[in-house]
Amino acid sequence: MGSMPRHREEEVSEIGTDDYKPDNHDESQPLLRSAPTENYHLSFSAAPSRADSFHIECPAPRAHNSTKVPSWHVIYKVSWTWELLGISLVYFVEGFLDMNYLAVQYFLKDTLQLSPAAAGYAETLIYLPWDLSILMGLTTDTLPLLGYHRKAYMLLVGLLGCCCQLLLLTTHSYLPAIVLLMTQNVCEAWTQVIADAVVVKLSQGQDQDVAAFYQALSWGTYTLGALMSGWVGGMLLGSTGPTGPFLVAAGGLFLDACCALLIHEHPEQARRAQRRAAQQRQRQKQRQQGKSGGWG
């Protein structure tokens, strides 16, 4: 009785993707060549229970040598100006003024002696300006103040909000307190609208990573201010009552008014003069082109 045939495996050849040409290839037709790759290892084997077969061992793909620029390199593409510093301070103050929310609740309850229902109605009126921020943006975009769309508004609302916060320290009546708190929130919301507009202006014409960095910087400074507000606000309110947070809020809004001086903006009259000059140059260029075309 014969022995069972052994499993054998023979090495046939080392072939590349660019070396193979079929026997029946027409010489008048060009060969279809692929991109050069690694050689493939071809072998076949004969097993007792099946016909001869072959398999191809494919090598692992080669790694690319492309160098990726680290994401932190975007800081070299950002224009670090005084305007960017001022807007970052505005966002920081915005987050730090979150302590004012808790102080207002204590002010309505302890100073004005309001019931929970009356306090809830008062808070609805006080924070209503935040829902009307789109009107503030339209106003700054369409109606210049003293020739400016950003700087003058920031200076005005910062000083007005600071005065409202200081007047709250001597107010103990319901209606004047609600009017002052509502005006203060108008000023606070308006500063954020102007800061958002300045960030949009800085992002125009920039790369996507630079624009994303501006957004991250604004949210990062706001979050830092909010964290410090949560740490300091409770202790300050417990030791001084609403007076301490109101004084801090007044100082923050005054800082916003100072940051208005760092905003780089040309007056409306200067922009109009620049636009008129550009239009005149364009018309002169068109007339010159028309004359040259007529002579031709």
C-alpha positions, 0 to 999 in steps of 0.5 A: 500500500502506497504512502500518502503524497506529502504536501509540497510547496514550490517557490515559483517566482518573484514578479513585479507589477510592471514586469508581466506581459501576456503571451497573446499581447498585441504589440500595436497596443500599449501596455497598461502599467500600474504604479510601481509597488512591492514584489509579490510572492507567488507559490502553489501547493498540491494537497492530497484531496484537492487540485494544485492551487496557488496563493499570493502573499501581499506585502504590508503597505509602505508608510508615507513620509509626509510631515504634518504641521502641528496644530499649535503652529497656528499661533505664528499665523495669528496677528497679535494686536492690541485689538485682539487683547481688548476683545479677549478682555471683554470676553473675560469680563463677560464671563466674570460678570456671571457672579452678578446673576446670584447677586441680583437674586439676593438683591431682589429677595433681601433688599427689595423684599419681593415674593418668589412670584414677583422676583421671577417676574422681575428677572424676566424683565431684567434679562429680556435684553439678552433676547434682543441682541440681534437688534443691537447688532443691526443698530451698530451695523446701520447707525454709526455713532460719532462716525464709528460702528464699534468703538463709540458704542462700546465706550458708551454702553460700558460707561452707562452700565458702570453708572447703573451698577453704582446707582444700584447701591443706593436704590431700594425701590422696585421700579428704579431698581428694575429699570437700572438692572434692565439697562445694565443688562442691555449694556452688558449684552451690547458689549458682547454683540460688539465683541462678536462683530470684532471677532468676525472682522478679524476672521475675514480673509484668514485661513480656517485654522486662524478663524477657529483660533479666534473663536477658541480664544474668545470662548476660552477667555470667557470660560476662564472668567466664568470659572473665576466668577464661580470661585470668587463670587460666592465668597464675595456675596457671603461677606459683603452681600450684593454690594461687593458683586455690584462694585465688581460688575461696575469695574468690569463694565468700566474695563469694557469701556476702556477696551473700546479704545483698543478697537481699530476702526476708521471713522465712517467719513474716512471710509466713505472718502476711501470708497469714493476715491476707489470708485473714481479710480475705477471710472478713470480706468474704464474711461482710459480703456474705452479711449484705447479701445476706440483708437484701436 
